[in-house]
Amino acid sequence: MPGTPGRSRGDPARNRRDGGRSGITSGVRRLDFLFTVIGATLFTLVAVTYFRREWPGLALVTSLAFVVLLLLAVLPGVGQLVHVLQELASRAGVGTTYLAILWKAIAIGYLTAFAAELSRDAGEKAIASGVELVGKVMILVAAIPIVVAILDRLMGILP
Amino acid sequence: MDISLIYRIAGIGLLISILNIVLKQAGRDEQAHMLTLAGVIVVLIAIIQLMSQLFATVEQVFQVF
């Protein structure tokens, strides 16, 4: 059976060959992925703790690179989740416009949290709260259609 | 997950730390300073491409256009 976890484990050439999205997605599913993440985390931890003492700028850049790599590796799994939820919503008859707003809000939240935590890590709380404020405002602006729809319904219900 | 970038950054960091110590011992503090700056910039350039890829993937995954 092609694509079973037992078969593809320990065969990196094959995983690289099918490449692209499906390869990474199956990577998120396998337990090897977790082992890779934990190993890379420990390695990065050692490197960052060394750099932070010697050279704080590089420590920040290293943790930034690591977090970006992690997010890139795990995003295809998130994409699968989004796909399944969208299918469920279309089966339940929920409008896709509101769901799109939800995805946008989640994406904004993830990205701003990523930037804010990194700047908090570097000890810059003001920058972190600034980025978070931008994220909050952007989410609220993106959610305006939902608010308008709720108010419209409310006005329809009220006599 | 491709962690060769992390290895590369750690290698650059170690190399430049060692060069930094050598330069400081030789009394060339200015060049040591420039070297650390150049190291950070090199690593940042390597990361910028990755970050644009991350943003593109986020847009694609959450279908935000």
Backbone of each chain as ProteinMPNN parsed JSONL, in Angstrom:
{"seq_chain_A": "MPGTPGRSRGDPARNRRDGGRSGITSGVRRLDFLFTVIGATLFTLVAVTYFRREWPGLALVTSLAFVVLLLLAVLPGVGQLVHVLQELASRAGVGTTYLAILWKAIAIGYLTAFAAELSRDAGEKAIASGVELVGKVMILVAAIPIVVAILDRLMGILP", "coords_chain_A": {"N_chain_A": [[0.844, -1.199, 0.0], [0.8, 2.047, -1.007], [1.952, 5.008, 0.579], [1.394, 4.441, 3.197], [2.109, 4.923, 6.671], [4.085, 3.248, 7.74], [5.496, 2.389, 5.561], [6.539, 4.64, 4.3], [8.133, 5.671, 6.203], [11.393, 6.557, 7.216], [12.339, 6.728, 4.688], [13.516, 9.037, 3.178], [14.049, 9.954, 0.61], [11.916, 9.23, -0.95], [9.833, 10.646, 0.202], [10.676, 13.162, -0.396], [10.432, 13.117, -3.073], [7.7, 13.025, -3.761], [7.04, 15.408, -2.757], [6.057, 18.936, -2.417], [2.75, 19.932, -1.466], [1.247, 17.672, -0.61], [3.143, 15.939, 0.35], [4.183, 17.251, 2.615], [1.903, 17.434, 4.116], [1.327, 14.775, 4.701], [3.509, 14.464, 6.218], [2.888, 15.937, 8.501], [1.037, 14.301, 9.562], [2.392, 12.039, 10.346], [4.239, 10.476, 13.051], [6.901, 10.891, 13.031], [7.297, 13.445, 12.272], [6.798, 14.911, 14.57], [8.954, 14.089, 16.116], [11.057, 15.159, 14.647], [10.454, 17.869, 14.964], [10.741, 18.203, 17.725], [13.424, 17.55, 18.103], [14.661, 19.523, 16.513], [13.787, 21.745, 17.916], [15.098, 21.481, 20.383], [17.747, 21.64, 19.56], [17.783, 24.225, 18.462], [17.199, 25.62, 20.748], [19.484, 25.279, 22.326], [21.359, 26.561, 20.671], [20.28, 29.154, 20.611], [20.328, 29.931, 23.293], [23.05, 30.029, 23.668], [23.757, 32.039, 21.823], [22.361, 34.194, 22.841], [23.726, 35.08, 25.006], [26.192, 35.782, 23.919], [25.606, 37.326, 21.681], [23.069, 39.0, 21.149], [21.457, 39.862, 18.989], [21.698, 37.965, 16.939], [20.582, 35.806, 18.235], [17.901, 36.479, 18.36], [17.297, 36.563, 15.622], [17.755, 33.912, 14.945], [15.779, 32.566, 16.434], [13.582, 33.652, 15.189], [13.872, 32.615, 12.581], [13.554, 29.922, 13.152], [10.925, 29.775, 14.136], [9.515, 30.606, 11.88], [10.112, 28.516, 10.135], [8.894, 26.397, 11.503], [6.181, 27.164, 11.421], [5.784, 27.144, 8.655], [6.085, 24.449, 8.198], [3.931, 23.339, 9.522], [1.687, 24.454, 8.498], [0.393, 23.232, 6.172], [-1.054, 21.152, 7.436], [-2.865, 22.671, 8.923], [-4.201, 23.724, 6.769], [-5.514, 21.474, 5.817], [-7.314, 21.063, 7.949], [-8.834, 23.398, 7.711], [-9.982, 22.943, 5.256], [-11.598, 20.681, 5.77], [-13.357, 21.747, 7.682], [-14.583, 23.652, 6.142], [-15.927, 22.105, 4.336], [-17.713, 20.782, 6.015], [-19.19, 22.978, 6.858], [-20.359, 23.807, 4.464], [-21.956, 21.635, 4.053], [-23.692, 21.914, 6.145], [-24.956, 24.13, 5.358], [-24.069, 26.702, 5.913], [-23.279, 30.078, 5.205], [-20.64, 30.906, 2.922], [-19.397, 33.325, 2.941], [-19.268, 34.4, 5.5], [-17.718, 32.502, 6.712], [-15.334, 32.863, 5.368], [-14.554, 35.286, 6.425], [-14.055, 34.47, 9.013], [-11.823, 32.766, 8.628], [-10.001, 34.662, 7.757], [-9.762, 36.245, 10.03], [-8.608, 34.404, 11.776], [-6.165, 33.955, 10.504], [-5.008, 36.508, 10.64], [-4.818, 36.74, 13.393], [-2.996, 34.654, 14.062], [-0.655, 35.503, 12.702], [-0.119, 38.05, 13.799], [0.194, 37.353, 16.453], [2.464, 35.829, 16.286], [4.393, 37.741, 15.465], [4.195, 39.501, 17.632], [4.889, 37.952, 19.854], [7.521, 37.367, 19.27], [8.66, 39.911, 19.381], [8.18, 40.471, 22.021], [9.77, 38.598, 23.16], [12.24, 39.642, 22.589], [12.235, 41.606, 24.386], [10.88, 43.92, 23.839], [8.239, 45.378, 24.705], [6.532, 47.402, 23.969], [6.524, 47.476, 21.17], [5.424, 44.987, 20.725], [2.822, 45.254, 21.804], [1.901, 47.174, 20.095], [1.821, 45.866, 17.591], [-0.062, 43.957, 18.23], [-2.266, 45.551, 18.662], [-2.717, 46.525, 16.083], [-3.421, 44.119, 14.852], [-5.798, 43.515, 16.236], [-7.439, 45.656, 15.468], [-7.528, 45.19, 12.726], [-8.838, 42.732, 12.635], [-11.314, 43.459, 13.68], [-12.16, 45.267, 11.713], [-12.302, 43.521, 9.57], [-14.424, 42.045, 10.442], [-16.625, 43.578, 10.178], [-18.778, 43.186, 8.239], [-20.153, 41.021, 9.436], [-21.061, 42.12, 11.827], [-22.743, 44.081, 10.837], [-24.62, 42.459, 9.561], [-25.735, 41.116, 11.747], [-26.902, 43.259, 13.104], [-28.744, 44.023, 11.188], [-30.461, 41.79, 11.136], [-31.425, 41.999, 13.719], [-32.817, 44.405, 13.599], [-34.768, 43.604, 11.867], [-36.148, 41.799, 13.438], [-37.074, 43.327, 15.534], [-40.018, 45.224, 16.187]], "CA_chain_A": [[0.0, 0.0, 0.0], [1.628, 3.247, -1.003], [1.515, 6.102, 1.424], [1.183, 4.08, 4.595], [3.178, 5.493, 7.475], [5.167, 2.303, 7.946], [6.287, 2.24, 4.353], [7.268, 5.841, 3.922], [9.038, 6.078, 7.274], [12.797, 6.248, 6.997], [12.678, 6.755, 3.271], [13.351, 10.47, 2.893], [14.1, 10.247, -0.82], [10.587, 9.114, -1.519], [9.024, 11.764, 0.674], [11.063, 14.373, -1.096], [10.033, 13.034, -4.466], [6.31, 13.43, -3.999], [7.199, 16.841, -2.496], [4.91, 19.831, -2.441], [1.799, 20.013, -0.372], [0.798, 16.397, -0.075], [4.223, 15.348, 1.118], [4.283, 17.885, 3.927], [0.7, 17.108, 4.861], [1.488, 13.451, 5.282], [4.509, 14.622, 7.261], [2.233, 16.391, 9.723], [0.275, 13.196, 10.112], [3.231, 10.99, 10.924], [4.838, 10.816, 14.34], [8.274, 11.327, 12.752], [7.276, 14.905, 12.203], [6.928, 15.413, 15.945], [10.332, 13.856, 16.555], [11.88, 16.176, 13.984], [10.196, 19.18, 15.567], [11.314, 18.255, 19.069], [14.878, 17.601, 17.957], [15.047, 20.845, 16.02], [13.542, 22.706, 18.991], [16.171, 21.393, 21.381], [18.968, 22.167, 18.936], [17.667, 25.682, 18.371], [17.24, 26.141, 22.119], [20.898, 25.348, 22.732], [22.02, 27.609, 19.887], [19.771, 30.479, 20.974], [20.826, 30.305, 24.627], [24.45, 30.429, 23.52], [23.847, 33.318, 21.122], [21.77, 35.292, 23.605], [24.766, 35.588, 25.887], [27.292, 36.349, 23.15], [25.264, 38.128, 20.524], [21.589, 38.928, 21.238], [20.816, 40.063, 17.692], [21.624, 36.702, 16.2], [19.64, 34.929, 18.942], [16.56, 36.869, 17.9], [17.126, 36.152, 14.218], [17.663, 32.452, 14.913], [14.454, 32.126, 16.875], [12.653, 34.044, 14.123], [13.969, 31.629, 11.501], [13.0, 28.643, 13.594], [9.46, 29.859, 14.207], [8.998, 30.647, 10.508], [10.206, 27.151, 9.598], [7.859, 25.584, 12.148], [4.865, 27.535, 10.885], [5.711, 26.665, 7.277], [5.949, 22.999, 8.183], [2.668, 22.873, 10.089], [0.553, 25.097, 7.818], [-0.431, 22.319, 5.373], [-2.013, 20.485, 8.314], [-3.923, 23.643, 9.179], [-4.986, 23.81, 5.538], [-6.431, 20.324, 5.798], [-8.386, 21.344, 8.908], [-9.696, 24.428, 7.131], [-10.735, 22.31, 4.176], [-12.644, 19.835, 6.356], [-14.368, 22.595, 8.315], [-15.351, 24.311, 5.094], [-16.842, 21.108, 3.772], [-18.787, 20.594, 7.001], [-20.042, 24.168, 6.856], [-21.179, 23.825, 3.25], [-22.972, 20.593, 4.233], [-24.693, 22.427, 7.082], [-25.64, 25.253, 4.732], [-23.606, 28.0, 6.414], [-22.768, 30.882, 4.11], [-19.18, 30.891, 2.865], [-18.833, 34.667, 3.129], [-18.946, 34.579, 6.915], [-16.619, 31.585, 7.006], [-14.101, 33.488, 4.86], [-14.161, 36.291, 7.422], [-13.479, 33.735, 10.15], [-10.455, 32.345, 8.279], [-9.154, 35.845, 7.708], [-9.486, 36.651, 11.405], [-7.667, 33.454, 12.367], [-4.843, 34.192, 9.918], [-4.468, 37.743, 11.219], [-4.466, 36.452, 14.782], [-1.761, 33.863, 14.117], [0.516, 36.26, 12.256], [0.217, 39.109, 14.75], [0.699, 36.724, 17.674], [3.834, 35.435, 15.968], [5.255, 38.923, 15.521], [4.176, 40.1, 18.958], [5.647, 37.124, 20.795], [8.953, 37.525, 18.983], [9.167, 41.182, 19.9], [8.17, 40.383, 23.485], [10.945, 37.795, 23.468], [13.397, 40.526, 22.535], [12.108, 42.587, 25.461], [10.229, 45.147, 23.369], [6.805, 45.2, 24.945], [5.77, 48.443, 23.279], [6.337, 47.032, 19.789], [4.502, 43.852, 20.751], [1.436, 45.689, 21.972], [1.521, 47.884, 18.879], [1.438, 44.885, 16.571], [-1.319, 43.329, 18.642], [-3.353, 46.513, 18.43], [-3.003, 46.507, 14.642], [-4.154, 42.885, 14.572], [-7.173, 43.62, 16.747], [-8.205, 46.575, 14.617], [-7.769, 44.559, 11.417], [-9.871, 41.708, 12.788], [-12.611, 44.143, 13.824], [-12.542, 45.798, 10.402], [-12.718, 42.395, 8.73], [-15.676, 41.483, 10.951], [-17.717, 44.557, 10.035], [-19.977, 42.622, 7.595], [-20.909, 40.183, 10.373], [-21.756, 43.012, 12.763], [-23.839, 44.707, 10.085], [-25.653, 41.441, 9.328], [-26.428, 40.874, 13.02], [-27.762, 44.419, 13.383], [-29.863, 43.964, 10.24], [-31.404, 40.79, 11.634], [-32.035, 42.531, 14.932], [-33.787, 45.406, 13.173], [-35.887, 42.886, 11.268], [-36.944, 41.152, 14.486], [-37.755, 44.357, 16.32], [-41.181, 45.775, 15.493]], "C_chain_A": [[0.874, 1.241, 0.0], [1.062, 4.286, -0.036], [1.206, 5.708, 2.844], [2.36, 4.591, 5.406], [4.358, 4.541, 7.614], [6.083, 2.224, 6.747], [7.142, 3.476, 4.103], [8.244, 6.28, 5.016], [10.464, 5.67, 6.933], [13.167, 6.184, 5.535], [12.553, 8.192, 2.783], [13.34, 10.783, 1.416], [12.707, 10.205, -1.426], [9.703, 10.278, -1.092], [9.363, 13.039, -0.071], [10.526, 14.332, -2.521], [8.579, 13.474, -4.653], [6.089, 14.887, -3.576], [5.922, 17.636, -2.322], [3.992, 19.688, -1.251], [1.509, 18.67, 0.248], [1.877, 15.763, 0.787], [4.302, 15.928, 2.507], [3.063, 17.52, 4.758], [0.808, 15.727, 5.487], [2.556, 13.501, 6.371], [3.9, 15.066, 8.572], [1.508, 15.235, 10.387], [1.155, 12.184, 10.842], [3.853, 11.458, 12.234], [6.274, 11.285, 14.156], [8.37, 12.835, 12.742], [7.492, 15.501, 13.584], [8.354, 15.244, 16.438], [11.261, 14.888, 15.945], [11.717, 17.526, 14.661], [10.857, 19.273, 16.932], [12.838, 18.337, 19.0], [15.338, 18.974, 17.507], [14.859, 21.89, 17.107], [14.676, 22.69, 20.007], [17.471, 21.972, 20.822], [18.939, 23.689, 18.897], [17.762, 26.318, 19.745], [18.678, 26.313, 22.583], [21.594, 26.495, 22.01], [21.589, 28.989, 20.359], [20.272, 30.885, 22.35], [22.293, 30.694, 24.561], [24.535, 31.824, 22.9], [23.359, 34.472, 21.986], [22.81, 35.92, 24.539], [25.808, 36.367, 25.079], [26.838, 37.483, 22.246], [23.737, 38.134, 20.384], [20.879, 39.093, 19.903], [20.652, 38.77, 16.939], [20.674, 35.724, 16.891], [18.219, 35.208, 18.472], [16.303, 36.366, 16.483], [16.984, 34.629, 14.119], [16.29, 31.977, 15.355], [13.391, 32.501, 15.846], [12.661, 33.011, 13.002], [13.321, 30.314, 11.908], [11.474, 28.677, 13.612], [8.852, 29.889, 12.802], [9.021, 29.248, 9.892], [9.112, 26.268, 10.176], [6.493, 25.868, 11.549], [4.705, 27.016, 9.464], [5.478, 25.166, 7.246], [4.557, 22.563, 8.615], [1.465, 23.447, 9.346], [-0.244, 24.16, 6.91], [-1.433, 21.529, 6.204], [-3.186, 21.391, 8.646], [-4.83, 23.768, 7.96], [-5.973, 22.67, 5.418], [-7.619, 20.554, 6.733], [-9.382, 22.337, 8.332], [-10.587, 23.817, 6.051], [-11.901, 21.493, 4.739], [-13.755, 20.681, 6.955], [-15.232, 23.274, 7.27], [-16.366, 23.344, 4.486], [-18.027, 20.877, 4.712], [-19.756, 21.77, 6.962], [-20.928, 24.193, 5.617], [-22.257, 22.746, 3.339], [-24.087, 21.089, 5.156], [-25.42, 23.638, 6.52], [-25.273, 26.603, 5.303], [-23.008, 28.774, 5.248], [-21.259, 30.953, 4.116], [-18.587, 32.273, 3.107], [-18.42, 34.878, 4.581], [-17.788, 33.685, 7.317], [-15.298, 32.181, 6.533], [-13.608, 34.541, 5.837], [-13.51, 35.615, 8.617], [-12.047, 33.314, 9.845], [-9.518, 33.532, 8.283], [-8.779, 36.281, 9.123], [-8.467, 35.719, 12.053], [-6.26, 33.691, 11.835], [-4.21, 35.441, 10.517], [-4.017, 37.491, 12.656], [-3.166, 35.69, 14.896], [-0.545, 34.726, 13.799], [0.886, 37.34, 13.263], [0.734, 38.515, 16.055], [2.154, 36.319, 17.487], [4.779, 36.626, 16.089], [5.336, 39.481, 16.939], [4.994, 39.283, 19.953], [7.142, 37.254, 20.551], [9.461, 38.839, 19.551], [9.131, 41.202, 21.424], [9.383, 39.598, 23.968], [12.193, 38.664, 23.508], [13.311, 41.619, 23.576], [11.465, 43.891, 25.045], [8.722, 45.013, 23.512], [5.972, 46.22, 24.182], [5.488, 48.032, 21.831], [5.323, 45.898, 19.738], [3.062, 44.316, 20.869], [0.968, 46.485, 20.768], [1.046, 46.935, 17.793], [0.106, 44.237, 16.937], [-2.497, 44.256, 18.412], [-3.74, 46.529, 16.953], [-3.818, 45.26, 14.285], [-5.598, 42.964, 15.028], [-8.024, 44.504, 15.855], [-8.524, 45.913, 13.278], [-8.843, 43.484, 11.505], [-11.248, 42.363, 12.895], [-13.096, 44.685, 12.489], [-13.013, 44.667, 9.485], [-14.074, 41.868, 9.147], [-16.858, 42.425, 10.794], [-18.952, 43.956, 9.342], [-20.818, 41.764, 8.533], [-21.714, 41.061, 11.321], [-22.963, 43.641, 12.084], [-24.984, 43.709, 9.877], [-26.454, 41.184, 10.6], [-27.38, 42.028, 13.313], [-28.969, 44.43, 12.461], [-30.92, 42.98, 10.712], [-32.185, 41.334, 12.828], [-33.112, 43.548, 14.573], [-35.0, 44.739, 12.537], [-36.788, 42.272, 12.33], [-37.743, 42.187, 15.249], [-38.941, 44.916, 15.525], [-40.927, 47.215, 15.034]], "O_chain_A": [[1.627, 1.452, 0.95], [-0.151, 4.412, 0.131], [0.791, 6.555, 3.636], [3.477, 4.685, 4.899], [5.509, 4.977, 7.605], [7.29, 2.019, 6.883], [8.314, 3.375, 3.742], [9.082, 7.153, 4.791], [10.707, 4.575, 6.426], [14.212, 5.635, 5.184], [11.611, 8.534, 2.068], [12.711, 11.751, 0.988], [12.355, 11.013, -2.286], [8.937, 10.827, -1.885], [8.504, 13.877, -0.346], [10.206, 15.367, -3.106], [8.264, 14.207, -5.59], [5.107, 15.52, -3.964], [4.846, 17.078, -2.107], [4.432, 19.357, -0.15], [1.517, 18.523, 1.47], [1.593, 15.138, 1.808], [4.469, 15.193, 3.48], [3.172, 17.319, 5.967], [0.435, 15.522, 6.642], [2.537, 12.713, 7.316], [4.333, 14.632, 9.64], [1.377, 15.186, 11.61], [0.734, 11.557, 11.814], [3.978, 12.655, 12.496], [6.814, 11.989, 15.009], [9.374, 13.422, 13.145], [8.251, 16.454, 13.759], [8.905, 16.129, 17.092], [12.139, 15.428, 16.618], [12.691, 18.239, 14.904], [11.462, 20.292, 17.266], [13.464, 19.094, 19.742], [16.293, 19.527, 18.053], [15.66, 22.817, 17.225], [15.157, 23.738, 20.439], [18.195, 22.693, 21.509], [19.913, 24.357, 19.244], [18.324, 27.402, 19.905], [19.048, 27.339, 23.153], [22.313, 27.291, 22.615], [22.415, 29.891, 20.496], [20.608, 32.05, 22.567], [22.741, 31.574, 25.295], [25.278, 32.682, 23.376], [23.867, 35.589, 21.888], [22.776, 37.118, 24.821], [26.25, 37.445, 25.477], [27.552, 38.467, 22.053], [23.179, 37.369, 19.597], [19.807, 38.522, 19.702], [19.596, 38.503, 16.365], [20.032, 34.909, 16.229], [17.44, 34.289, 18.22], [15.242, 35.818, 16.183], [16.199, 34.12, 13.319], [15.701, 31.093, 14.732], [12.422, 31.768, 15.649], [11.609, 32.582, 12.529], [12.629, 29.675, 11.115], [10.815, 27.739, 13.165], [7.811, 29.281, 12.555], [8.077, 28.843, 9.214], [8.478, 25.493, 9.459], [5.743, 24.952, 11.212], [3.645, 26.511, 9.094], [4.764, 24.66, 6.38], [4.048, 21.547, 8.143], [0.341, 22.981, 9.539], [-1.469, 24.274, 6.872], [-2.542, 21.259, 5.741], [-4.341, 20.963, 8.655], [-6.048, 23.899, 8.081], [-7.11, 22.851, 4.981], [-8.768, 20.285, 6.379], [-10.595, 22.161, 8.438], [-11.774, 24.128, 5.947], [-13.032, 21.591, 4.264], [-14.938, 20.392, 6.774], [-16.435, 23.458, 7.456], [-17.497, 23.712, 4.17], [-19.176, 20.788, 4.281], [-20.973, 21.595, 7.024], [-22.102, 24.553, 5.695], [-23.341, 22.903, 2.779], [-25.257, 20.745, 4.986], [-26.38, 24.124, 7.118], [-26.05, 27.552, 5.206], [-22.314, 28.204, 4.405], [-20.646, 31.049, 5.179], [-17.408, 32.392, 3.441], [-17.369, 35.454, 4.864], [-16.971, 34.057, 8.159], [-14.269, 32.034, 7.193], [-12.406, 34.682, 6.058], [-12.534, 36.121, 9.171], [-11.157, 33.474, 10.68], [-8.382, 33.438, 8.748], [-7.631, 36.64, 9.388], [-7.579, 36.163, 12.781], [-5.284, 33.641, 12.583], [-3.027, 35.444, 10.86], [-2.965, 37.969, 13.08], [-2.318, 36.024, 15.723], [0.459, 34.699, 14.511], [2.066, 37.535, 13.557], [1.609, 39.095, 16.697], [2.972, 36.446, 18.399], [5.827, 36.54, 16.728], [6.405, 39.885, 17.395], [5.703, 39.84, 20.79], [7.937, 37.253, 21.49], [10.546, 38.896, 20.129], [9.951, 41.869, 22.056], [9.949, 39.878, 25.024], [13.083, 38.464, 24.334], [14.196, 42.471, 23.659], [11.492, 44.866, 25.796], [8.022, 44.599, 22.588], [4.839, 45.938, 23.793], [4.379, 48.208, 21.325], [4.477, 45.84, 18.846], [2.185, 43.849, 20.143], [-0.219, 46.483, 20.444], [0.016, 47.158, 17.156], [-0.742, 43.999, 16.077], [-3.581, 43.823, 18.022], [-4.921, 46.544, 16.607], [-4.778, 45.332, 13.519], [-6.511, 42.542, 14.318], [-9.162, 44.173, 15.523], [-9.631, 46.047, 12.755], [-9.655, 43.327, 10.594], [-12.218, 41.902, 12.294], [-14.277, 44.587, 12.159], [-13.975, 44.816, 8.731], [-14.805, 41.309, 8.329], [-17.968, 42.112, 11.227], [-20.07, 44.186, 9.801], [-22.046, 41.768, 8.448], [-22.886, 40.796, 11.591], [-24.048, 43.727, 12.658], [-26.158, 44.059, 9.998], [-27.677, 41.049, 10.562], [-28.522, 41.813, 13.719], [-30.073, 44.79, 12.869], [-32.115, 43.277, 10.697], [-33.399, 41.165, 12.944], [-34.19, 43.557, 15.168], [-36.12, 45.236, 12.649], [-38.009, 42.219, 12.177], [-38.912, 41.982, 15.575], [-38.853, 45.06, 14.306], [-41.803, 47.835, 14.432]]}, "seq_chain_B": "MDISLIYRIAGIGLLISILNIVLKQAGRDEQAHMLTLAGVIVVLIAIIQLMSQLFATVEQVFQVF", "coords_chain_B": {"N_chain_B": [[9.837, 19.031, 7.181], [12.352, 21.326, 6.847], [15.301, 21.693, 8.258], [17.761, 22.653, 7.655], [18.392, 25.255, 7.352], [18.474, 26.283, 9.938], [20.693, 24.958, 10.918], [22.574, 26.117, 9.259], [22.455, 28.78, 10.108], [23.297, 28.512, 12.745], [25.879, 27.615, 12.294], [27.005, 29.835, 10.973], [26.81, 31.626, 13.075], [28.527, 30.505, 15.034], [30.972, 30.539, 13.651], [31.329, 33.281, 13.21], [31.39, 34.192, 15.803], [33.782, 33.098, 16.7], [35.615, 34.327, 14.94], [35.178, 36.888, 15.766], [36.176, 36.895, 18.373], [38.861, 36.461, 17.769], [39.475, 38.765, 16.284], [39.017, 40.69, 18.218], [40.978, 40.097, 20.047], [43.131, 40.754, 18.527], [42.925, 43.391, 18.622], [41.308, 44.796, 16.901], [38.686, 46.225, 17.137], [36.74, 47.649, 15.752], [36.472, 46.353, 13.292], [35.559, 43.916, 14.193], [33.065, 44.586, 15.155], [31.783, 45.406, 12.787], [31.777, 42.95, 11.538], [30.007, 41.4, 13.086], [27.686, 42.776, 12.551], [27.45, 42.367, 9.788], [27.082, 39.624, 9.788], [24.544, 39.303, 11.014], [23.013, 40.598, 9.088], [23.372, 38.989, 6.829], [22.133, 36.617, 7.68], [19.556, 37.562, 8.039], [18.829, 38.215, 5.411], [18.683, 35.679, 4.368], [16.466, 34.818, 5.718], [14.367, 36.446, 4.958], [13.292, 35.707, 2.497], [12.156, 33.29, 3.193], [10.208, 34.204, 4.925], [8.49, 35.608, 3.254], [7.552, 33.491, 1.829], [6.193, 32.194, 3.872], [4.114, 34.031, 4.389], [2.773, 33.959, 1.972], [1.926, 31.319, 1.972], [0.23, 31.309, 4.188], [-1.769, 33.021, 3.264], [-2.733, 31.43, 1.225], [-3.587, 29.117, 2.533], [-5.588, 29.984, 4.319], [-7.25, 31.113, 2.553], [-7.29, 33.876, 2.021], [-7.558, 36.669, 0.141]], "CA_chain_B": [[10.434, 20.229, 7.767], [13.739, 21.436, 6.412], [15.96, 22.486, 9.299], [19.148, 22.948, 7.297], [18.606, 26.695, 7.537], [18.876, 26.497, 11.331], [22.092, 24.521, 11.018], [23.408, 27.115, 8.596], [22.533, 29.969, 10.956], [24.141, 28.192, 13.902], [27.26, 27.581, 11.809], [27.446, 31.218, 10.77], [26.972, 32.234, 14.395], [29.749, 30.012, 15.682], [32.132, 31.021, 12.895], [31.543, 34.713, 13.414], [31.807, 34.385, 17.199], [35.215, 32.803, 16.802], [36.331, 35.406, 14.255], [35.02, 38.06, 16.603], [37.146, 36.784, 19.469], [40.208, 36.645, 17.201], [39.654, 40.17, 15.923], [39.104, 41.502, 19.436], [42.302, 39.857, 20.615], [44.095, 41.467, 17.703], [42.763, 44.822, 18.855], [40.541, 45.45, 15.832], [37.306, 46.206, 17.614], [35.839, 48.187, 14.729], [36.191, 45.304, 12.311], [34.741, 42.9, 14.862], [31.705, 45.124, 15.184], [31.265, 45.306, 11.416], [31.583, 41.537, 11.221], [28.759, 40.935, 13.692], [26.585, 43.408, 11.801], [27.34, 41.678, 8.506], [26.507, 38.299, 10.04], [23.097, 39.427, 11.223], [22.368, 40.976, 7.824], [23.366, 37.81, 5.958], [21.095, 35.697, 8.144], [18.247, 38.197, 7.786], [18.521, 38.072, 3.987], [18.255, 34.295, 4.157], [15.148, 34.587, 6.319], [13.316, 37.265, 4.344], [12.646, 34.899, 1.457], [11.331, 32.301, 3.891], [9.04, 34.874, 5.5], [7.521, 35.882, 2.181], [6.92, 32.197, 1.541], [5.23, 31.942, 4.951], [2.92, 34.855, 4.216], [2.032, 33.447, 0.817], [1.261, 30.07, 2.367], [-0.893, 31.647, 5.071], [-2.846, 33.525, 2.407], [-3.301, 30.334, 0.442], [-4.267, 28.157, 3.416], [-6.819, 30.558, 4.869], [-7.996, 31.651, 1.422], [-7.434, 35.322, 2.14], [-6.969, 37.284, -1.055]], "C_chain_B": [[11.925, 20.252, 7.463], [14.489, 22.325, 7.395], [17.398, 22.807, 8.947], [19.45, 24.434, 7.468], [19.075, 26.99, 8.954], [20.331, 26.092, 11.527], [23.02, 25.569, 10.417], [23.574, 28.347, 9.482], [23.447, 29.716, 12.154], [25.605, 28.167, 13.492], [27.808, 28.972, 11.612], [27.715, 31.881, 12.116], [28.258, 31.809, 15.063], [30.987, 30.585, 14.999], [32.408, 32.48, 13.219], [31.904, 35.004, 14.858], [33.304, 34.173, 17.336], [36.043, 33.916, 16.152], [36.311, 36.69, 15.083], [36.047, 38.07, 17.729], [38.56, 37.05, 18.952], [40.465, 38.119, 16.905], [39.791, 41.042, 17.169], [40.464, 41.33, 20.102], [43.373, 40.622, 19.846], [43.941, 42.97, 17.835], [41.996, 45.545, 17.774], [39.053, 45.41, 16.183], [36.322, 46.681, 16.554], [35.457, 47.11, 13.721], [35.349, 44.189, 12.915], [33.279, 43.328, 14.879], [31.044, 45.001, 13.811], [30.942, 43.86, 11.058], [30.272, 41.015, 11.828], [27.556, 41.498, 12.946], [26.349, 42.678, 10.488], [26.717, 40.292, 8.697], [25.011, 38.355, 10.198], [22.4, 39.731, 9.9], [22.294, 39.774, 6.882], [22.25, 36.854, 6.361], [19.703, 36.258, 7.854], [17.847, 38.044, 6.321], [18.053, 36.653, 3.694], [16.835, 34.087, 4.647], [14.037, 35.292, 5.556], [12.543, 36.479, 3.291], [11.682, 33.895, 2.093], [10.063, 32.949, 4.442], [8.013, 35.197, 4.436], [6.807, 34.597, 1.784], [5.861, 31.878, 2.594], [3.955, 32.739, 4.737], [2.084, 34.36, 3.039], [1.282, 32.173, 1.184], [0.073, 30.349, 3.269], [-2.074, 32.153, 4.247], [-3.546, 32.388, 1.677], [-4.127, 29.408, 1.328], [-5.591, 28.72, 3.91], [-7.662, 31.243, 3.8], [-8.313, 33.134, 1.593], [-6.786, 35.946, 0.909], [-7.242, 38.773, -1.085]], "O_chain_B": [[12.657, 19.315, 7.784], [14.342, 23.547, 7.379], [18.18, 23.189, 9.817], [20.593, 24.829, 7.697], [19.951, 27.829, 9.167], [21.1, 26.777, 12.202], [24.082, 25.878, 10.958], [24.67, 28.896, 9.604], [24.254, 30.565, 12.533], [26.473, 28.631, 14.231], [28.929, 29.273, 12.023], [28.701, 32.597, 12.287], [28.997, 32.638, 15.595], [31.919, 31.051, 15.654], [33.547, 32.874, 13.468], [32.641, 35.951, 15.131], [34.004, 34.947, 17.989], [37.029, 34.389, 16.718], [37.27, 37.462, 15.104], [36.692, 39.08, 18.008], [39.35, 37.753, 19.583], [41.525, 38.655, 17.228], [40.564, 42.0, 17.19], [41.03, 42.278, 20.646], [44.37, 41.075, 20.409], [44.706, 43.739, 17.252], [42.018, 46.775, 17.718], [38.277, 44.656, 15.596], [35.203, 46.177, 16.467], [34.294, 46.967, 13.345], [34.523, 43.587, 12.229], [32.378, 42.523, 14.644], [29.903, 44.554, 13.69], [29.963, 43.582, 10.366], [29.524, 40.286, 11.178], [26.554, 40.815, 12.734], [25.21, 42.4, 10.113], [25.924, 39.842, 7.871], [24.284, 37.562, 9.6], [21.329, 39.194, 9.618], [21.28, 39.563, 6.217], [21.516, 36.344, 5.515], [18.791, 35.523, 7.474], [16.685, 37.78, 6.011], [17.152, 36.439, 2.883], [16.083, 33.292, 4.083], [12.906, 34.81, 5.505], [11.318, 36.566, 3.199], [10.568, 33.678, 1.616], [8.989, 32.348, 4.434], [6.81, 35.079, 4.669], [5.622, 34.604, 1.448], [4.786, 31.368, 2.279], [2.852, 32.213, 4.88], [0.855, 34.341, 3.097], [0.144, 31.97, 0.762], [-0.972, 29.711, 3.142], [-3.222, 31.776, 4.484], [-4.768, 32.374, 1.528], [-5.213, 28.968, 0.949], [-6.603, 28.018, 3.921], [-8.67, 31.878, 4.11], [-9.432, 33.585, 1.349], [-5.591, 35.763, 0.672], [-6.823, 39.458, -2.018]]}, "name": "protein", "num_of_chains": 2, "seq": "MPGTPGRSRGDPARNRRDGGRSGITSGVRRLDFLFTVIGATLFTLVAVTYFRREWPGLALVTSLAFVVLLLLAVLPGVGQLVHVLQELASRAGVGTTYLAILWKAIAIGYLTAFAAELSRDAGEKAIASGVELVGKVMILVAAIPIVVAILDRLMGILPMDISLIYRIAGIGLLISILNIVLKQAGRDEQAHMLTLAGVIVVLIAIIQLMSQLFATVEQVFQVF"}
